[in-house]
Amino acid sequence: MADNPTLTLKSSGLQARIEPDRYQDGAFILEIDGTPQSHVFIDDNAELFFEYVRRIGHVIDLIGGPGEPLTALHLGGGALTLPRYIEATRPGSSQQVIEIEQDLIDFVREHLPLPKKANIRIRYGDARQVMEKLPQGLMGKVDVVIVDVFSGARTPAHVTSAEFYASAATLLSPRGVLIANIADGPGLAFARGQAATIASVLPHVAALAETQILKGRRFGNVVIAASASDEIYSWLPRLLANGPHPAKAVYGAELKSFIAQAP
């Protein structure tokens, strides 16, 4: 790979850059306008590094049986870390990725190629608009919908609404799980609002994060997992044990307290 390749993205004007991880051989970081967005172990796609991505990976691990192929939808592509992970840990999975920046995906695939046999279809365009036009055959068939949409360091408002999450929920299979990556700072006003919004759409919701983040004391990522099935609550002891540590989960009455009066 060329040294630290860079690209100015046509749609947003933001700069994408791929750098080797100076501390880990065989690992690369995708930065968008200086913000680390994705981390990839190019020779071991079953390895995850970013803390919140590892939490998402642990949730994915508990859907269905070990190694069972999944139907997955990824809203937001980045360096395709989680599609690579699902392909590595659940060969034969059927995956769709929606990404607005086609030149970003071309850039990533040139410098960090996907496994040749992976069944990963890339669809280009706005995440919400493309999701709402997916084939009817996917309705009620998707095992995991991962919402990780950013424009630079911000999440566009139209992929944070109740209407957006309701559209995503119609895709879920009976065992399906919606997973949202929410980045927020002290006070967690945005994360609390997103938890309230998702809970208005799906009945079983849990929020996972490092303890101090969930207490609203510092900036970080909150992973929200939601489902029509209450099985996700039985997963929580394993999710907390699997880390990263320290870890905390809120659900049920504690989630209601976490949401408080958030709109």
DOFIVO-280997 format. One record per residue (C-alpha): y, x, z; residue number from 1. Coordinates in steps of 0.1 Angstrom, whole numbers. Each point is the difference from the previous one (the first is absolute). Layout:
# DOFIVO-280997
{yy=Y	xx=X	zz=Z	resi=NUM}
...
END
This chain:
# DOFIVO-280997
{yy=0	xx=0	zz=0	resi=1}
{yy=35	xx=12	zz=-8	resi=2}
{yy=20	xx=12	zz=30	resi=3}
{yy=16	xx=-31	zz=18	resi=4}
{yy=3	xx=-22	zz=-31	resi=5}
{yy=29	xx=-25	zz=2	resi=6}
{yy=10	xx=-31	zz=-19	resi=7}
{yy=30	xx=-23	zz=0	resi=8}
{yy=-13	xx=-35	zz=0	resi=9}
{yy=14	xx=-22	zz=-28	resi=10}
{yy=1	xx=-33	zz=19	resi=11}
{yy=15	xx=11	zz=33	resi=12}
{yy=16	xx=34	zz=-8	resi=13}
{yy=-18	xx=14	zz=30	resi=14}
{yy=-16	xx=35	zz=-2	resi=15}
{yy=-37	xx=3	zz=4	resi=16}
{yy=-14	xx=34	zz=10	resi=17}
{yy=-36	xx=12	zz=7	resi=18}
{yy=-4	xx=30	zz=24	resi=19}
{yy=-30	xx=17	zz=14	resi=20}
{yy=-5	xx=-6	zz=37	resi=21}
{yy=8	xx=35	zz=13	resi=22}
{yy=-23	xx=-6	zz=31	resi=23}
{yy=-31	xx=-14	zz=-17	resi=24}
{yy=-18	xx=14	zz=-30	resi=25}
{yy=-6	xx=-24	zz=-28	resi=26}
{yy=25	xx=-26	zz=13	resi=27}
{yy=31	xx=-12	zz=-18	resi=28}
{yy=30	xx=-20	zz=10	resi=29}
{yy=20	xx=-24	zz=-22	resi=30}
{yy=36	xx=-3	zz=10	resi=31}
{yy=24	xx=-26	zz=-13	resi=32}
{yy=37	xx=10	zz=4	resi=33}
{yy=-11	xx=25	zz=28	resi=34}
{yy=-20	xx=-26	zz=19	resi=35}
{yy=-38	xx=8	zz=3	resi=36}
{yy=-17	xx=-30	zz=-15	resi=37}
{yy=-36	xx=9	zz=-6	resi=38}
{yy=-24	xx=28	zz=10	resi=39}
{yy=-32	xx=7	zz=-20	resi=40}
{yy=-29	xx=23	zz=6	resi=41}
{yy=-8	xx=5	zz=-37	resi=42}
{yy=-36	xx=12	zz=6	resi=43}
{yy=-9	xx=-24	zz=28	resi=44}
{yy=15	xx=-35	zz=-5	resi=45}
{yy=-18	xx=-13	zz=31	resi=46}
{yy=23	xx=21	zz=21	resi=47}
{yy=33	xx=-16	zz=11	resi=48}
{yy=29	xx=18	zz=17	resi=49}
{yy=31	xx=-22	zz=7	resi=50}
{yy=-4	xx=-18	zz=33	resi=51}
{yy=6	xx=-35	zz=-13	resi=52}
{yy=-22	xx=5	zz=-31	resi=53}
{yy=-29	xx=10	zz=23	resi=54}
{yy=6	xx=-32	zz=20	resi=55}
{yy=-2	xx=-20	zz=-33	resi=56}
{yy=-31	xx=19	zz=-10	resi=57}
{yy=-17	xx=-9	zz=33	resi=58}
{yy=7	xx=-37	zz=-6	resi=59}
{yy=-14	xx=2	zz=-35	resi=60}
{yy=-31	xx=17	zz=14	resi=61}
{yy=-9	xx=-31	zz=20	resi=62}
{yy=2	xx=-25	zz=-28	resi=63}
{yy=-36	xx=-9	zz=-10	resi=64}
{yy=-28	xx=25	zz=5	resi=65}
{yy=3	xx=38	zz=-1	resi=66}
{yy=3	xx=12	zz=-36	resi=67}
{yy=0	xx=-36	zz=-14	resi=68}
{yy=22	xx=-2	zz=-32	resi=69}
{yy=33	xx=-20	zz=6	resi=70}
{yy=24	xx=-18	zz=-22	resi=71}
{yy=34	xx=15	zz=9	resi=72}
{yy=36	xx=-6	zz=-10	resi=73}
{yy=27	xx=26	zz=7	resi=74}
{yy=36	xx=-10	zz=-2	resi=75}
{yy=18	xx=34	zz=-4	resi=76}
{yy=-17	xx=30	zz=-16	resi=77}
{yy=15	xx=33	zz=11	resi=78}
{yy=-26	xx=27	zz=-5	resi=79}
{yy=-28	xx=-26	zz=2	resi=80}
{yy=-13	xx=14	zz=33	resi=81}
{yy=-17	xx=-32	zz=12	resi=82}
{yy=-15	xx=-9	zz=-34	resi=83}
{yy=-15	xx=34	zz=0	resi=84}
{yy=-13	xx=-5	zz=35	resi=85}
{yy=-16	xx=-33	zz=-8	resi=86}
{yy=-17	xx=15	zz=-31	resi=87}
{yy=-12	xx=29	zz=21	resi=88}
{yy=-14	xx=-20	zz=29	resi=89}
{yy=-11	xx=-31	zz=-19	resi=90}
{yy=-11	xx=10	zz=-35	resi=91}
{yy=-1	xx=-29	zz=-25	resi=92}
{yy=30	xx=-17	zz=15	resi=93}
{yy=23	xx=-20	zz=-23	resi=94}
{yy=37	xx=9	zz=6	resi=95}
{yy=33	xx=-11	zz=-14	resi=96}
{yy=33	xx=19	zz=6	resi=97}
{yy=35	xx=-15	zz=-6	resi=98}
{yy=27	xx=26	zz=-4	resi=99}
{yy=35	xx=-5	zz=-14	resi=100}
{yy=5	xx=37	zz=-10	resi=101}
{yy=-24	xx=6	zz=-29	resi=102}
{yy=13	xx=35	zz=-5	resi=103}
{yy=-8	xx=7	zz=36	resi=104}
{yy=-37	xx=-9	zz=-5	resi=105}
{yy=-1	xx=20	zz=-32	resi=106}
{yy=15	xx=30	zz=19	resi=107}
{yy=-25	xx=-4	zz=28	resi=108}
{yy=-30	xx=-3	zz=-23	resi=109}
{yy=10	xx=30	zz=-19	resi=110}
{yy=3	xx=23	zz=30	resi=111}
{yy=-24	xx=-17	zz=24	resi=112}
{yy=-26	xx=-16	zz=-22	resi=113}
{yy=-21	xx=-30	zz=11	resi=114}
{yy=-38	xx=2	zz=2	resi=115}
{yy=-13	xx=-6	zz=-36	resi=116}
{yy=-24	xx=-28	zz=10	resi=117}
{yy=24	xx=-19	zz=22	resi=118}
{yy=5	xx=-37	zz=-8	resi=119}
{yy=37	xx=0	zz=7	resi=120}
{yy=23	xx=-21	zz=-23	resi=121}
{yy=37	xx=6	zz=1	resi=122}
{yy=24	xx=-28	zz=-7	resi=123}
{yy=37	xx=7	zz=-4	resi=124}
{yy=29	xx=-20	zz=11	resi=125}
{yy=15	xx=-16	zz=31	resi=126}
{yy=-26	xx=-4	zz=27	resi=127}
{yy=7	xx=-36	zz=8	resi=128}
{yy=4	xx=-12	zz=-36	resi=129}
{yy=-31	xx=18	zz=-12	resi=130}
{yy=-21	xx=-12	zz=30	resi=131}
{yy=9	xx=-36	zz=-7	resi=132}
{yy=-12	xx=3	zz=-36	resi=133}
{yy=-34	xx=16	zz=8	resi=134}
{yy=-31	xx=-16	zz=-16	resi=135}
{yy=-11	xx=-32	zz=16	resi=136}
{yy=-34	xx=16	zz=4	resi=137}
{yy=13	xx=22	zz=28	resi=138}
{yy=12	xx=-30	zz=21	resi=139}
{yy=-21	xx=-1	zz=32	resi=140}
{yy=-19	xx=31	zz=-10	resi=141}
{yy=20	xx=30	zz=13	resi=142}
{yy=-13	xx=18	zz=31	resi=143}
{yy=31	xx=19	zz=8	resi=144}
{yy=36	xx=-3	zz=-11	resi=145}
{yy=21	xx=31	zz=10	resi=146}
{yy=37	xx=-4	zz=0	resi=147}
{yy=18	xx=33	zz=-1	resi=148}
{yy=30	xx=-5	zz=-21	resi=149}
{yy=30	xx=22	zz=3	resi=150}
{yy=31	xx=8	zz=-20	resi=151}
{yy=9	xx=34	zz=14	resi=152}
{yy=-3	xx=-5	zz=37	resi=153}
{yy=6	xx=-37	zz=0	resi=154}
{yy=-21	xx=-31	zz=-6	resi=155}
{yy=15	xx=-24	zz=-26	resi=156}
{yy=8	xx=-34	zz=17	resi=157}
{yy=-19	xx=-22	zz=-25	resi=158}
{yy=-33	xx=16	zz=11	resi=159}
{yy=6	xx=-9	zz=37	resi=160}
{yy=3	xx=-38	zz=-1	resi=161}
{yy=-24	xx=-28	zz=10	resi=162}
{yy=-3	xx=-11	zz=-36	resi=163}
{yy=-10	xx=35	zz=-10	resi=164}
{yy=-27	xx=3	zz=27	resi=165}
{yy=-12	xx=-35	zz=-8	resi=166}
{yy=-6	xx=10	zz=-36	resi=167}
{yy=-19	xx=31	zz=12	resi=168}
{yy=-21	xx=-21	zz=23	resi=169}
{yy=-12	xx=-23	zz=-28	resi=170}
{yy=-18	xx=31	zz=-14	resi=171}
{yy=-20	xx=7	zz=31	resi=172}
{yy=-37	xx=-6	zz=3	resi=173}
{yy=-12	xx=-18	zz=32	resi=174}
{yy=-5	xx=35	zz=15	resi=175}
{yy=30	xx=14	zz=-16	resi=176}
{yy=27	xx=20	zz=18	resi=177}
{yy=37	xx=4	zz=-8	resi=178}
{yy=13	xx=34	zz=12	resi=179}
{yy=37	xx=7	zz=0	resi=180}
{yy=17	xx=33	zz=7	resi=181}
{yy=33	xx=-6	zz=18	resi=182}
{yy=24	xx=29	zz=6	resi=183}
{yy=25	xx=-6	zz=27	resi=184}
{yy=22	xx=16	zz=27	resi=185}
{yy=8	xx=-5	zz=36	resi=186}
{yy=0	xx=-37	zz=10	resi=187}
{yy=-24	xx=-9	zz=-29	resi=188}
{yy=21	xx=-29	zz=-12	resi=189}
{yy=-14	xx=2	zz=-35	resi=190}
{yy=-36	xx=4	zz=12	resi=191}
{yy=3	xx=-29	zz=24	resi=192}
{yy=14	xx=-22	zz=-27	resi=193}
{yy=-29	xx=11	zz=-24	resi=194}
{yy=-26	xx=-8	zz=27	resi=195}
{yy=16	xx=-34	zz=5	resi=196}
{yy=1	xx=-6	zz=-38	resi=197}
{yy=-36	xx=10	zz=-5	resi=198}
{yy=-12	xx=-20	zz=30	resi=199}
{yy=16	xx=-31	zz=-16	resi=200}
{yy=-23	xx=4	zz=-30	resi=201}
{yy=-33	xx=14	zz=15	resi=202}
{yy=-14	xx=-11	zz=34	resi=203}
{yy=-15	xx=33	zz=13	resi=204}
{yy=24	xx=29	zz=2	resi=205}
{yy=0	xx=34	zz=17	resi=206}
{yy=25	xx=28	zz=0	resi=207}
{yy=-11	xx=36	zz=3	resi=208}
{yy=21	xx=31	zz=6	resi=209}
{yy=6	xx=30	zz=22	resi=210}
{yy=8	xx=-12	zz=35	resi=211}
{yy=36	xx=11	zz=1	resi=212}
{yy=7	xx=-15	zz=-34	resi=213}
{yy=-13	xx=-34	zz=11	resi=214}
{yy=22	xx=3	zz=31	resi=215}
{yy=29	xx=3	zz=-24	resi=216}
{yy=10	xx=34	zz=13	resi=217}
{yy=0	xx=20	zz=-33	resi=218}
{yy=-3	xx=-3	zz=-37	resi=219}
{yy=-34	xx=-4	zz=-16	resi=220}
{yy=-25	xx=-21	zz=-18	resi=221}
{yy=-16	xx=-32	zz=13	resi=222}
{yy=-31	xx=-12	zz=-18	resi=223}
{yy=-4	xx=-38	zz=1	resi=224}
{yy=-35	xx=-14	zz=-8	resi=225}
{yy=-4	xx=-37	zz=-6	resi=226}
{yy=-28	xx=-23	zz=-10	resi=227}
{yy=-13	xx=-35	zz=-1	resi=228}
{yy=-29	xx=13	zz=20	resi=229}
{yy=2	xx=8	zz=37	resi=230}
{yy=-25	xx=28	zz=-6	resi=231}
{yy=29	xx=25	zz=-1	resi=232}
{yy=4	xx=-4	zz=38	resi=233}
{yy=-35	xx=13	zz=6	resi=234}
{yy=9	xx=31	zz=-20	resi=235}
{yy=28	xx=10	zz=23	resi=236}
{yy=-20	xx=21	zz=25	resi=237}
{yy=-14	xx=21	zz=-29	resi=238}
{yy=34	xx=3	zz=-17	resi=239}
{yy=16	xx=13	zz=32	resi=240}
{yy=-29	xx=24	zz=7	resi=241}
{yy=2	xx=13	zz=-36	resi=242}
{yy=37	xx=8	zz=5	resi=243}
{yy=21	xx=18	zz=-9	resi=244}
{yy=9	xx=4	zz=37	resi=245}
{yy=18	xx=-12	zz=20	resi=246}
{yy=-6	xx=-35	zz=-15	resi=247}
{yy=9	xx=-35	zz=10	resi=248}
{yy=-7	xx=-34	zz=-14	resi=249}
{yy=18	xx=-33	zz=7	resi=250}
{yy=-15	xx=-34	zz=-8	resi=251}
{yy=-2	xx=-35	zz=15	resi=252}
{yy=24	xx=-6	zz=29	resi=253}
{yy=12	xx=36	zz=-2	resi=254}
{yy=9	xx=-4	zz=-37	resi=255}
{yy=19	xx=-32	zz=8	resi=256}
{yy=19	xx=20	zz=27	resi=257}
{yy=5	xx=28	zz=-26	resi=258}
{yy=14	xx=-24	zz=-25	resi=259}
{yy=22	xx=-17	zz=26	resi=260}
{yy=29	xx=-18	zz=-17	resi=261}
{yy=-3	xx=19	zz=-33	resi=262}
{yy=7	xx=-22	zz=-30	resi=263}
END
